[in-house]
């Protein structure tokens, strides 16, 4: 099963492959290559897994101040590589990332059915009455 390796930067081909992975998910299907490149440039931590041919098969990213807050985004595993433990490897790699060890609060957004998966690492929906709020930019690309 260990036919992959971890990377912390994506090359041009892998960025194209990430864009394709996004196109297959309901939450990211409208992402363009140009926007994905901008997103990656502004992400603080990127972890990807590539197969023996250097093709991207799993991805996760973090935005953080490296002290108080870090937020996980875009946990994604290629459909042909799911149910092999890669999602767990992504989260393990992230929660054990040396740059995140002293961060006070690690957060993420997920669908309710994914909550038991993330609870394995101590994530909880008990956030002390804090409520998520959002403002949707009507002029954004997606």
C-alpha positions as CSV (number, residue, x, y, z in Angstrom):
1,X,0.0,0.0,0.0
2,X,2.9,2.3,0.6
3,X,3.3,3.2,-3.0
4,X,3.2,7.0,-2.4
5,X,5.4,9.7,-0.9
6,X,4.6,13.0,0.8
7,X,5.4,16.3,-0.9
8,X,5.1,19.9,0.4
9,X,5.0,21.7,-2.9
10,X,3.2,20.9,-6.2
11,X,4.7,21.1,-9.6
12,X,2.8,22.4,-12.7
13,X,1.5,18.9,-13.5
14,X,0.4,18.2,-9.9
15,X,-1.4,21.6,-9.8
16,X,-3.4,20.5,-12.9
17,X,-4.1,17.2,-11.3
18,X,-5.4,19.0,-8.1
19,X,-7.6,21.2,-10.3
20,X,-9.0,18.0,-11.8
21,X,-9.6,16.5,-8.3
22,X,-11.5,19.6,-7.4
23,X,-13.7,19.3,-10.5
24,X,-15.0,15.9,-9.1
25,X,-16.2,17.3,-5.8
26,X,-19.5,19.2,-5.2
27,X,-17.7,21.8,-3.0
28,X,-15.0,22.7,-5.4
29,X,-16.1,21.8,-8.9
30,X,-15.9,25.4,-10.2
31,X,-12.3,26.0,-9.3
32,X,-10.1,27.2,-12.2
33,X,-6.4,26.4,-12.7
34,X,-5.5,30.1,-12.3
35,X,-7.4,30.3,-9.0
36,X,-5.9,27.1,-7.7
37,X,-2.4,28.5,-8.4
38,X,-3.3,31.7,-6.5
39,X,-4.7,29.6,-3.6
40,X,-1.6,27.4,-3.4
41,X,0.7,30.5,-3.3
42,X,-1.3,31.9,-0.4
43,X,-1.5,28.6,1.6
44,X,0.8,28.3,4.6
45,X,1.2,24.5,4.6
46,X,0.5,22.2,1.8
47,X,0.7,18.4,2.0
48,X,0.2,16.1,-0.9
49,X,0.8,12.4,-1.6
50,X,2.0,11.4,-5.0
51,X,2.1,7.9,-6.5
52,X,5.3,6.3,-8.0
53,X,4.7,8.2,-11.2
54,X,4.6,11.5,-9.3
55,X,0.8,11.9,-9.9
56,X,-1.1,13.7,-7.1
57,X,-3.4,11.3,-5.3
58,X,-4.2,13.1,-2.0
59,X,-4.0,16.7,-0.8
60,X,-4.6,18.9,2.2
61,X,-3.7,22.6,3.1
62,X,-3.6,24.9,6.0
63,X,-4.0,28.6,6.6
64,X,-2.4,29.7,9.9
65,X,-0.6,32.4,12.0
66,X,1.5,29.6,13.5
67,X,0.6,30.7,17.0
68,X,-3.1,31.0,17.8
69,X,-5.1,29.6,14.8
70,X,-4.7,27.2,12.0
71,X,-7.5,26.1,9.7
72,X,-7.5,23.0,7.6
73,X,-9.0,23.2,4.1
74,X,-9.4,20.9,1.1
75,X,-8.9,17.4,2.4
76,X,-9.2,15.4,-0.8
77,X,-8.2,11.9,-1.9
78,X,-8.5,10.8,-5.6
79,X,-11.5,8.6,-6.0
80,X,-9.4,5.7,-7.3
81,X,-7.3,5.8,-4.1
82,X,-10.0,6.1,-1.4
83,X,-10.5,3.5,1.4
84,X,-6.8,2.9,1.5
85,X,-6.1,5.0,4.6
86,X,-4.8,8.1,2.7
87,X,-7.2,10.4,4.4
88,X,-5.9,9.3,7.8
89,X,-2.3,9.7,6.6
90,X,-3.1,13.3,5.5
91,X,-4.6,14.2,8.9
92,X,-1.8,12.4,10.8
93,X,0.8,14.3,8.7
94,X,-1.0,17.5,9.4
95,X,-1.7,17.3,13.1
96,X,1.9,16.1,13.6
97,X,3.4,18.8,11.4
98,X,6.3,20.4,13.2
99,X,5.1,24.0,12.4
100,X,1.7,23.3,14.0
101,X,2.8,21.7,17.3
102,X,2.5,24.9,19.3
103,X,-0.7,26.3,17.6
104,X,-3.4,26.7,20.1
105,X,-6.5,26.1,17.9
106,X,-6.7,23.8,14.8
107,X,-10.0,24.0,13.1
108,X,-11.8,22.7,10.0
109,X,-15.1,22.7,8.3
110,X,-16.7,19.4,7.4
111,X,-20.0,17.7,6.6
112,X,-21.8,16.2,9.6
113,X,-21.2,12.7,8.3
114,X,-17.5,13.3,8.3
115,X,-17.4,14.3,12.0
116,X,-16.7,10.8,13.4
117,X,-13.7,10.6,11.0
118,X,-12.1,13.8,12.4
119,X,-13.1,13.0,16.0
120,X,-10.3,10.3,16.0
121,X,-7.8,13.2,16.2
122,X,-9.7,15.1,19.0
123,X,-11.7,17.4,16.8
124,X,-15.0,18.3,18.3
125,X,-18.1,20.3,17.4
126,X,-18.2,21.6,21.0
127,X,-16.7,25.0,20.3
128,X,-18.2,26.9,23.3
129,X,-21.1,28.5,21.6
130,X,-19.1,30.0,18.8
131,X,-21.2,30.1,15.6
132,X,-19.8,30.1,12.1
133,X,-20.7,33.1,10.1
134,X,-20.0,33.7,6.4
135,X,-20.2,36.5,3.9
136,X,-20.4,35.4,0.3
137,X,-18.6,37.6,-2.2
138,X,-21.0,37.8,-5.1
139,X,-18.1,39.0,-7.3
140,X,-15.8,36.0,-6.5
141,X,-14.6,33.6,-9.2
142,X,-16.4,30.6,-7.8
